[in-house]
């Protein structure tokens, strides 16, 4: 079935509360998707963010971002007043996320709601804590300890806590019981509000594409609570960390610093943690995009303490065995394999063996010096085509910045007669929509024809990433109609059962 969707992280939605959240504007965005003839909303990871504000370096791969909790829904639930919300400053620029203002004020607001909630908790709250206990107990304690240690990474905590000595953990649970409860409340409200929004999306024909980073962040509850799962020594200090080797773009390679999985141990557990992680994330979404898919085939590990990635080596990943176990325990799971970058024949085979669709990024196609697998005439239907991703320039920014030879190649290939970069951008989108790929995903910035001022993330940089937001009231009915016309033209609006029946009757 041919379908299409729009990529827009929750954080980028317009709202009155400093960051996109599960407020009225999120429901309006679903309405916009429906009016535009879309079938998918790709939202990126949901996790709580830490240093660098990246959802790919989260404090937990199971938890949701408390910034996404809608204050207005808490008002409806009787946990806050409008006056209490207005007391706090969440930033004064409607187009930019001010993470500093959020960090300083959002938790204070949520604390007021929590204190009121605990006077008369929802009947479902106790059930939630019991159902999610496998990860929630450790997450709440981790966040409480992190707060008590002035935000320091767990590797810098007292050795008894770092190595999870039983008596130290029991004492901490008693001492920080109230703070632990506060973090449980946040997760309850997050999941309750998101499930409501997701149900609204599904009822309107919109499926959610979520995202699972391959690695966990080192400074995370996942890592601290599951030391056996990683290559750590007896004091829970890493022996190896993740990165990628030197290449033409980086003489030192990239030293990411994420902990490396102990795949031998995970295999003995029948990949229990990964199974649990995927099952949990299916509460959030209908389809999972799995980031850095090539690492399931081979990953690059670097000795801990190295200053560069030069002295690492490639190691075998779990391969198809993991995905066979996932299918055995969970059945068929809808996955998109992020198979970008330097891909070896064994990675190509793994993607093919899983049957998952891979990704084709149209911006990668137009190198006039060589033939590219990203050119649409080389696509198989079982793939997802993107104009660009959250890690790329916007399409308009890309058009402005590529060299003239590549720009002319792109113009010839997509048959664009326009010198205006806005019209060129729409022709670029048209090329993706017209391709044989089963699914076409376009970042919302491309439909808005915005330049790199609207770029979401620039990998390996800090300071300005994950801050862009849609301007209030910027998604017009006229834009929705333009998107819908193109989507319909290329057969990407699935027919409803009644329409299919009418077509059959006409043919008779």
C-alpha positions in Angstrom: 0.0 0.0 0.0 1.3 3.4 -1.0 1.2 5.9 1.9 2.9 9.1 3.2 3.5 10.9 6.4 5.1 13.9 8.0 8.1 14.0 10.3 7.7 16.4 13.2 9.1 15.8 16.8 6.7 16.5 19.6 9.1 19.3 20.8 8.6 21.2 17.5 4.9 21.6 17.8 3.6 25.0 18.7 2.3 25.5 22.3 2.1 28.1 25.0 4.3 26.2 27.3 7.8 26.6 25.9 8.0 23.3 24.0 5.7 21.2 22.0 3.6 19.0 24.3 0.3 17.1 24.4 -1.7 20.3 24.4 -4.5 21.4 22.0 -2.0 22.2 19.3 -0.9 18.6 19.2 -4.5 17.6 18.4 -4.7 20.3 15.8 -1.5 18.9 14.2 -3.3 15.5 13.9 -6.2 17.4 12.3 -3.7 19.0 9.9 -2.2 15.6 9.0 -5.7 14.2 8.3 -6.6 17.2 6.1 -3.3 16.7 4.3 -4.2 13.1 3.4 -1.3 11.7 5.5 -1.3 8.3 7.1 1.7 8.7 9.5 3.2 11.1 12.0 6.9 10.4 12.8 7.7 11.8 16.2 11.3 10.7 17.0 12.2 9.4 20.6 10.1 10.2 23.6 12.7 9.9 26.3 13.6 12.6 28.9 16.6 14.6 27.7 19.8 15.5 29.5 23.0 17.2 28.5 22.7 18.5 24.9 18.9 18.2 24.9 19.0 15.2 22.5 16.3 12.6 22.8 19.0 10.2 21.5 20.9 10.6 24.8 18.1 10.0 27.2 18.0 9.3 30.9 15.8 6.3 30.1 14.8 4.3 27.0 11.6 3.4 28.8 10.5 6.8 30.3 8.7 9.6 28.6 9.8 13.3 28.5 8.0 15.1 31.3 8.3 18.4 29.3 5.6 16.9 27.0 3.0 16.7 29.8 0.4 19.3 28.9 -0.2 21.9 31.7 -3.7 22.7 30.3 -4.7 19.0 30.7 -3.6 19.2 34.3 -5.9 22.2 34.7 -8.8 20.1 33.3 -7.9 17.4 35.7 -8.0 19.8 38.6 -4.3 19.6 39.4 -3.4 23.1 38.4 -4.9 26.5 38.0 -4.4 28.8 35.0 -2.9 31.4 37.4 -0.3 28.8 38.6 0.8 28.1 35.1 1.1 31.8 34.2 3.4 32.4 37.2 6.2 30.4 35.5 8.5 31.5 32.6 9.0 28.8 29.9 10.7 31.1 27.4 9.6 34.1 25.5 10.3 33.0 21.9 7.4 30.9 20.4 9.7 29.6 17.7 12.6 28.4 19.9 12.7 25.9 22.8 14.4 27.5 25.9 15.6 24.4 27.7 17.1 26.4 30.5 13.7 28.0 31.3 12.0 24.6 31.1 14.6 23.0 33.4 14.2 25.8 36.0 10.5 26.0 36.0 8.6 23.0 34.5 9.4 20.7 37.4 8.3 23.3 39.9 4.9 23.4 38.1 4.7 19.6 38.0 5.5 19.5 41.7 2.4 21.6 42.5 0.3 19.2 40.4 1.9 16.2 42.1 1.3 17.4 45.6 -2.4 18.0 44.7 -2.6 14.6 43.0 -1.3 12.7 45.9 -4.1 14.0 48.1 -6.5 11.9 46.0 -4.6 9.7 43.5 -6.4 8.3 40.4 -7.5 4.7 41.1 -5.4 3.6 38.0 -2.2 5.0 39.5 -1.4 2.0 41.7 -2.0 -0.3 38.7 0.3 1.8 36.5 3.1 1.5 39.0 2.7 -2.2 39.3 2.5 -2.8 35.6 5.6 -0.7 34.9 7.6 -1.7 37.9 10.3 -3.5 35.9 11.8 -0.2 34.8 9.9 2.5 36.8 11.3 1.6 40.2 14.9 1.9 39.0 14.2 5.0 36.9 12.6 6.8 39.9 15.5 6.0 42.2 18.1 6.9 39.5 16.5 10.4 39.0 16.2 10.9 42.7 19.8 10.1 43.3 20.9 12.2 40.3 19.0 15.1 41.8 20.6 14.5 45.3 24.1 14.4 43.6 23.6 17.8 41.9 23.0 16.2 38.5 26.3 14.4 38.4 26.6 11.2 36.2 26.2 8.0 38.2 29.8 7.1 37.6 30.7 9.9 40.0 28.3 8.8 42.8 29.4 7.1 46.0 30.8 3.7 45.1 28.1 1.9 47.1 25.5 3.4 44.9 27.5 3.1 41.7 27.9 -0.6 42.3 24.3 -0.9 43.6 25.0 -2.4 47.0 21.8 -3.7 48.4 21.9 -1.8 51.7 22.8 1.5 50.0 19.9 1.1 47.6 17.4 0.3 50.4 18.5 3.3 52.4 18.2 5.5 49.3 14.7 4.3 48.5 13.6 5.2 52.0 15.4 8.6 52.1 14.2 9.7 48.7 10.7 8.1 48.7 8.9 11.3 48.0 11.1 12.3 45.1 10.8 8.8 43.6 7.0 9.1 43.8 7.2 12.4 42.1 9.0 10.8 39.1 6.5 8.0 39.0 3.7 10.6 38.9 5.4 12.3 35.9 5.5 9.0 34.0 1.8 8.3 34.8 0.7 11.6 33.5 2.9 11.3 30.4 1.6 7.9 29.4 -2.0 8.9 30.2 -1.9 12.0 28.1 0.1 10.4 25.2 -2.3 7.4 25.0 -5.2 9.8 24.7 -3.4 11.7 21.9 -2.3 8.6 20.1 -5.9 7.2 20.3 -7.1 10.4 18.7 -4.5 10.1 15.9 -5.4 6.4 15.3 -9.2 7.3 15.2 -8.4 9.8 12.5 -6.4 7.4 10.4 -3.0 8.5 11.6 -0.4 5.9 12.7 2.6 6.9 14.8 6.2 6.2 13.9 8.4 6.2 17.0 12.1 5.8 17.3 14.5 3.5 19.2 18.1 4.6 19.5 20.5 1.6 19.2 22.6 2.6 22.2 21.6 3.8 25.7 23.1 6.9 27.1 25.9 6.2 29.6 24.3 8.5 32.1 21.0 6.7 32.2 18.8 4.5 34.4 19.1 1.7 31.8 22.9 1.6 32.2 23.1 2.1 35.9 20.4 -0.5 36.7 21.6 -3.2 34.3 25.4 -3.4 34.6 25.6 -7.1 33.6 24.2 -6.0 30.2 27.2 -4.0 29.3 31.0 -4.4 29.0 31.8 -3.1 32.6 34.4 -4.1 35.1 33.8 -5.2 38.7 33.3 -1.6 39.8 30.8 -0.9 36.9 33.3 1.2 35.0 33.2 0.7 31.2 35.9 -1.2 29.5 34.7 -0.3 26.0 32.6 2.5 24.5 30.9 3.2 21.2 31.9 5.4 18.3 32.8 5.2 14.6 36.2 5.0 12.9 38.1 7.7 11.1 36.9 8.5 7.6 37.2 11.2 5.0 35.2 13.6 7.1 36.9 13.0 10.5 40.6 12.0 10.9 40.0 11.0 14.6 36.7 9.3 14.0 33.8 9.9 16.4 34.0 9.0 20.1 30.3 8.8 21.2 31.0 7.3 24.6 27.9 5.1 24.8 28.4 1.8 26.7 28.7 -1.3 24.7 26.3 -4.2 25.1 27.5 -7.6 26.3 25.8 -9.5 23.5 26.9 -12.9 24.9 25.1 -12.1 28.2 22.0 -10.8 26.4 21.9 -13.9 24.2 21.8 -16.1 27.4 18.7 -14.1 28.5 17.0 -14.6 25.1 17.5 -10.9 24.6 15.0 -10.2 27.4 15.9 -6.5 27.9 15.6 -5.8 24.1 12.3 -7.7 24.0 10.9 -5.7 26.9 12.2 -2.4 25.4 10.4 -3.0 22.1 7.2 -4.2 23.7 7.2 -1.1 25.9 7.8 1.2 23.1 4.8 -0.3 21.2 2.7 1.5 23.9 3.9 4.7 22.3 3.7 4.0 18.6 2.5 1.8 15.7 5.8 1.5 13.9 9.4 1.6 15.3 12.2 3.2 13.4 15.4 1.5 14.8 18.3 3.9 14.7 21.9 2.8 13.7 20.6 -0.6 12.4 24.0 -1.5 11.0 25.2 -2.1 14.6 23.1 -5.2 14.8 25.4 -6.7 12.2 28.7 -5.1 13.3 29.5 -2.3 15.7 32.6 -0.3 16.5 34.1 -0.4 20.0 36.8 1.7 21.5 38.8 1.1 24.7 37.4 3.3 27.5 39.6 6.3 28.3 40.8 6.8 24.7 40.7 10.4 23.5 39.8 9.6 19.9 38.2 6.8 18.0 41.3 5.8 16.2 42.1 2.6 18.2 38.8 0.9 18.0 37.8 -2.3 16.2 34.7 -3.7 14.5 32.9 -6.4 16.4 30.0 -8.8 15.5 26.5 -7.8 16.6 23.7 -10.2 17.4 22.6 -10.5 13.8 19.3 -12.1 12.7 19.1 -14.2 16.0 17.8 -11.1 17.9 15.0 -10.5 15.3 14.0 -14.1 15.3 13.6 -14.0 19.1 11.6 -10.8 18.8 9.3 -12.4 16.3 9.0 -15.6 18.4 8.0 -13.6 21.5 6.1 -10.6 20.1 5.0 -11.7 16.7 5.3 -9.4 13.7 6.5 -6.0 14.7 6.4 -3.1 12.2 10.0 -1.7 12.0 11.8 0.7 9.8 15.6 -0.1 9.6 17.8 3.0 9.6 20.4 1.6 7.3 22.1 4.9 6.3 25.8 5.6 6.0 28.5 3.2 5.0 26.7 -0.1 4.5 28.4 -3.5 3.9 27.0 -6.5 2.1 26.4 -8.2 5.4 24.3 -5.3 6.6 22.3 -5.3 3.4 21.7 -9.1 3.8 20.6 -8.6 7.5 18.0 -5.9 6.5 16.8 -8.2 3.7 16.6 -11.2 6.0 14.4 -9.3 8.5 12.1 -8.1 5.7 12.1 -4.6 7.3 12.0 -1.6 4.9 15.2 0.4 4.8 15.6 4.1 4.3 16.3 6.2 1.2 17.2 9.8 1.8 16.7 11.8 -1.4 19.2 14.5 -0.4 21.9 11.8 -0.5 21.2 10.9 -4.2 22.6 13.8 -6.1 26.3 13.5 -6.2 27.0 14.2 -9.9 30.3 12.2 -9.7 28.8 8.8 -9.3 25.7 6.7 -9.4 23.8 6.4 -6.2 21.5 3.8 -4.6 19.5 6.8 -3.3 18.3 7.8 -6.8 14.6 6.8 -7.1 15.1 4.6 -10.2 17.1 2.3 -8.0 14.5 1.8 -5.3 12.6 -1.3 -4.4 9.1 -0.7 -3.2 9.9 -2.1 0.3 11.6 1.1 1.5 10.8 4.4 3.1 11.8 7.5 1.1 12.6 10.7 3.0 13.5 14.1 1.4 15.7 14.5 4.5 15.8 13.5 8.2 16.1 15.3 11.5 19.9 15.0 11.1 20.1 16.7 7.7 19.7 20.2 6.4 16.2 21.2 5.5 15.7 20.6 1.8 15.7 24.3 1.0 18.9 24.7 3.0 20.4 21.8 1.2 19.5 23.2 -2.2 21.1 26.5 -1.3 24.3 25.0 0.0 25.2 22.2 -2.5 27.6 23.0 -5.4 26.2 24.1 -8.7 27.0 20.9 -10.5 25.1 18.8 -8.0 22.2 21.3 -8.0 22.0 21.1 -11.8 22.0 17.3 -11.7 19.1 17.4 -9.2 17.2 19.9 -11.3 17.6 17.8 -14.4 16.7 14.5 -12.6 13.5 15.9 -11.0 12.7 17.9 -14.1 12.5 21.2 -12.2 12.3 24.3 -14.4 12.3 26.7 -11.4 15.2 28.9 -10.3 13.1 29.9 -7.3 14.3 27.6 -4.4 10.8 27.4 -2.9 9.4 25.9 -6.1 12.5 23.7 -6.4 11.8 22.4 -2.9 8.2 21.4 -3.8 9.5 19.7 -7.0 12.0 17.8 -4.8 9.1 16.6 -2.6 7.2 15.6 -5.7 10.1 13.4 -6.7 9.9 11.5 -3.4 6.1 11.2 -3.5 6.3 9.9 -7.1 8.8 7.2 -6.3 7.9 3.5 -6.0 8.7 3.5 -2.2 5.8 2.2 -0.2 6.1 5.0 2.2 7.2 8.6 1.8 8.0 10.8 4.8 8.6 14.5 4.5 9.8 16.8 7.4 7.3 19.5 8.1 10.0 22.1 7.5 10.2 21.0 3.8 6.5 21.5 3.3 6.9 25.0 4.9 9.9 25.6 2.5 12.1 26.8 5.4 15.9 27.1 5.3 18.5 25.9 7.8 17.2 28.2 10.4 14.6 25.4 10.9 17.1 22.6 11.1 16.5 20.3 14.0 19.8 18.7 14.6 23.4 19.0 13.5 25.2 15.8 14.6 28.4 16.2 16.8 27.5 19.8 17.8 25.9 21.3 21.0 24.0 24.4 21.8 21.4 25.0 19.1 19.9 21.6 18.4 16.4 20.4 19.1 15.2 23.9 19.6 13.2 24.7 16.4 9.4 25.0 16.7 6.5 25.7 14.3 5.3 29.3 14.4 1.9 29.5 16.0 -1.0 29.3 13.5 1.5 28.6 10.7 -0.1 25.4 9.4 -2.9 26.7 7.1 -5.8 25.0 5.4 -4.2 26.1 2.1 -1.0 24.3 2.9 -3.0 21.2 3.9 -4.9 21.2 0.6 -1.6 21.6 -1.4 -0.1 18.6 0.4 -3.3 16.6 -0.1 -3.4 17.3 -3.8 0.2 16.0 -4.3 -0.4 13.0 -2.0 -3.5 12.0 -3.9 -1.9 12.6 -7.3 0.7 9.9 -6.5 -1.7 7.4 -5.0 -0.6 7.8 -1.4 -4.0 8.4 0.2 -5.4 4.9 1.1 -8.9 4.3 0.0 -11.6 3.7 2.6 -13.5 0.4 2.3 -16.6 2.2 0.9 -14.5 3.9 -1.8 -13.0 0.6 -2.8 -16.4 -0.9 -3.0 -17.6 2.0 -5.2 -14.6 1.5 -7.5 -15.5 -2.1 -8.0 -19.1 -1.3 -8.7 -18.0 1.2 -11.4 -15.8 -1.3 -13.1 -18.8 -3.8 -13.2 
